[in-house]
Amino acid sequence: MIINKRLKEVGELVEDNSSFLDIGCDHAFLDIYLAGDKTKKFKSIVASDNKEGPLEHAKNNIRQHKLTDKIELRLGNGLDIYTSDINTIVISGMGGRNIIGILKSHEEYLKTIDTLVLSPNNYQIDVRSYLTKKGYYIDEEVLVKDGKYIYQVMRFKKGKKKYTKKEIFFGPILLTKKDTNFRLLYDRELKTREIILQLLPKGFSLRKRKLKKEIELISEELKSMSK
């Protein structure tokens, strides 16, 4: 199974010997890729979606790759279909606030979920902030360029660490790496915020103040990389 760069990076962060639930699996490409990876072994793989159409496609894809004995399919919303034998949650390709909503709907399960591998499309800061307040620390972070987009992939583990506002904003591990994708991403983020600030009408004082602080923060970080 050939998958895109983003999904491949998500798969890299799913740990060996884990029992994972892929929420919003769509056509189950990630699950098929991991089930067929001979370098890894998993206790169980559960692929879920809240729509019957994608799940039927997933079922057909799994059957074609002769992996029906390795991947279980479940129909349902988010963590509604979670069971306590699962120790890892995988969510990729959703908005950050949707991901937070899924986790908030069953926060009691966070007591037994050891690891979360997430790749939110946006509001990554909110995801970091929420989970680090809920007893998780950021174990790994990666930036992956796939086409014209740069995606953030992050792994959270059970445990507590203190983070600065700057670390929550950029990602503590991404700050230590500061690779080419980091510069590309935050060059874009800086320009986007500058454009939004210019286009905002009169009023919106809180929004403008927040944007100015973020512009200053990003500008300082990019300058430090040029030294």
C-alpha positions in Angstrom: 0.0 0.0 0.0 1.5 3.4 -1.1 0.2 6.2 1.1 0.9 10.0 1.1 3.8 11.5 3.0 1.5 12.8 5.8 -0.1 9.5 6.5 3.3 7.8 6.4 4.6 10.1 9.0 1.5 9.5 11.1 2.3 5.8 10.8 5.9 6.3 11.9 4.7 7.7 15.2 2.4 4.8 16.0 4.4 2.6 18.2 5.3 -1.1 17.9 3.1 -3.5 19.9 0.4 -0.9 20.5 -3.4 -1.5 20.2 -4.6 1.5 18.2 -7.9 3.0 17.1 -7.9 5.0 13.9 -10.8 7.5 14.2 -12.1 8.8 10.9 -10.2 6.1 8.9 -11.9 7.0 5.6 -10.7 4.2 3.2 -8.3 2.7 5.8 -5.2 3.4 3.9 -3.1 4.1 7.0 -4.4 0.9 8.7 -3.7 -1.2 5.6 -0.2 0.3 5.4 0.6 -0.4 9.0 -0.9 -3.9 9.0 1.3 -4.8 6.1 4.4 -3.3 7.6 6.7 -6.3 8.4 8.9 -4.1 10.6 6.1 -3.5 13.1 3.7 -5.7 15.0 0.5 -4.5 16.6 -1.7 -6.2 19.3 -4.8 -4.9 17.5 -5.8 -2.4 14.8 -9.3 -0.9 14.8 -10.4 1.4 11.9 -13.5 3.5 12.5 -15.7 6.0 10.7 -19.0 7.6 11.4 -20.2 7.1 7.8 -21.2 3.8 6.2 -19.9 4.8 2.7 -16.3 5.3 3.7 -16.4 2.2 5.9 -17.7 0.1 3.1 -14.8 1.3 0.9 -12.4 0.5 3.8 -13.9 -3.0 4.0 -13.3 -3.6 0.3 -9.8 -2.2 0.5 -8.9 -4.4 3.5 -10.4 -7.4 1.7 -8.3 -6.7 -1.4 -5.1 -6.6 0.6 -6.1 -9.8 2.5 -6.0 -8.1 5.9 -9.4 -8.9 7.2 -7.9 -10.9 10.0 -5.7 -8.0 11.1 -8.0 -5.0 10.9 -11.3 -4.6 12.7 -13.9 -2.1 11.4 -16.3 -0.2 13.7 -19.0 2.2 12.7 -19.6 5.1 15.1 -18.8 8.6 16.2 -15.3 9.3 17.6 -14.7 7.6 20.9 -18.2 6.2 21.1 -16.8 2.9 19.9 -13.7 2.9 22.1 -12.9 -0.1 24.3 -10.5 -0.3 27.2 -8.1 -2.8 25.4 -7.1 0.1 23.1 -4.1 2.1 24.3 -3.5 4.4 21.4 -5.7 6.8 19.5 -4.9 8.0 15.9 -6.7 11.0 14.3 -5.5 12.6 11.2 -6.9 15.1 8.7 -9.5 16.7 11.0 -9.7 20.2 12.3 -8.0 20.7 15.7 -11.2 21.8 17.4 -13.0 18.8 16.0 -10.3 16.6 17.5 -10.7 18.3 20.9 -14.4 17.9 20.7 -14.0 14.1 20.1 -11.7 13.8 23.1 -13.9 16.1 25.3 -17.0 14.0 24.6 -15.4 11.0 26.5 -12.8 12.5 28.7 -13.2 9.6 31.1 -11.3 7.4 28.5 -8.2 9.6 28.7 -7.5 7.7 32.0 -6.8 4.6 30.0 -5.4 6.0 26.7 -1.6 6.1 26.9 -0.8 7.6 23.6 -2.4 9.9 21.0 -1.0 10.4 17.5 -2.6 13.4 16.0 -2.3 15.4 12.8 -4.8 18.3 13.0 -5.4 20.5 10.0 -5.5 23.6 12.1 -5.7 24.9 15.7 -2.6 22.9 16.6 -1.9 25.3 19.4 -5.3 24.5 20.9 -4.7 20.8 20.7 -1.3 21.1 22.5 -2.9 23.4 25.2 -5.8 21.1 25.8 -3.9 17.8 26.1 -1.0 19.1 28.1 -3.7 20.3 30.6 -5.2 16.9 30.6 -2.2 15.0 31.8 -0.2 14.4 28.6 3.2 15.6 27.4 4.5 16.1 23.9 6.7 13.1 23.1 7.4 13.8 19.4 6.5 16.3 16.7 7.3 16.3 13.0 6.6 18.7 10.1 6.0 17.0 6.8 5.7 18.7 3.4 3.2 17.0 1.2 2.5 18.9 -2.0 2.1 22.6 -1.2 1.0 22.0 2.4 3.1 21.5 5.5 1.4 19.3 8.1 2.1 18.9 11.8 2.2 15.4 13.3 2.4 15.1 17.0 2.5 12.3 19.6 1.3 12.8 23.1 2.1 10.4 26.0 0.6 10.0 29.4 2.6 12.2 31.9 3.1 15.8 32.9 5.6 18.4 31.7 5.5 22.2 32.0 5.6 24.2 28.8 6.0 27.9 28.1 3.5 29.8 26.0 6.1 29.9 23.3 6.5 26.1 23.4 2.8 25.6 23.1 2.6 28.0 20.2 5.4 26.5 18.1 5.6 23.0 19.6 8.5 22.3 22.0 10.2 19.7 19.9 9.7 21.5 16.6 11.5 24.5 18.3 14.5 22.3 18.9 14.6 21.0 15.4 13.9 24.2 13.5 14.3 22.5 10.1 13.6 23.8 6.6 9.9 23.0 7.0 9.7 25.0 10.2 10.9 28.1 8.3 8.6 27.5 5.4 5.6 27.0 7.7 6.2 30.1 9.8 7.0 32.3 6.8 3.5 31.4 5.6 2.0 31.8 9.0 3.6 35.2 9.4 2.3 36.5 6.0 -1.2 35.1 6.7 -1.4 36.9 10.0 -0.1 40.2 8.5 -2.8 40.0 5.7 -5.6 39.2 8.2 -4.5 42.2 10.4 -4.6 44.5 7.4 -8.1 43.3 6.3 -9.8 43.4 9.7 -12.3 46.3 9.9 -12.4 48.8 12.8 -13.1 47.3 16.1 -11.9 43.7 16.7 -9.4 45.1 19.2 -8.8 41.8 21.0 -8.3 39.9 17.7 -5.9 42.6 16.5 -4.0 42.6 19.8 -3.6 38.8 19.6 -2.5 38.9 16.0 0.2 41.6 16.7 1.6 39.4 19.5 1.7 36.4 17.3 3.3 38.4 14.5 6.0 39.6 16.9 6.6 36.1 18.3 7.0 34.5 14.8 9.1 37.4 13.5 11.5 37.0 16.5 11.8 33.3 16.0 12.5 33.6 12.3 15.1 36.3 12.9 16.9 34.0 15.5 17.2 31.3 12.8 18.9 33.8 10.4 21.7 34.5 12.9 
